[in-house]
Amino acid sequence: MIKRNLGLILVIIAMILNILNFGFLNMSTKPLSFWLFLASIFVLIAAFIKIFITENKESKKSKSD
């Protein structure tokens, strides 16, 4: 799994660090950091979905072999 999804794992780590860096005390929709925060959440969810789909395909392929 690690070798196939290394890029996605690095994306997940980067998005988690970006989300943790967001200041929740002054949350407003006007600054760019808020929109980067939302984009990070969407990219994080997409990366998890992509890993899940890839692993399901690989497990089905290995079961049929």
Secondary structure, DSSP 8 states (H G I E B T S, - for coil): -TTTTHHHHHHHHHHHHHHHHS-STT--SSSHHHHHHHHHHHHHHHHHHHHHHHHHHHHHHHHH-
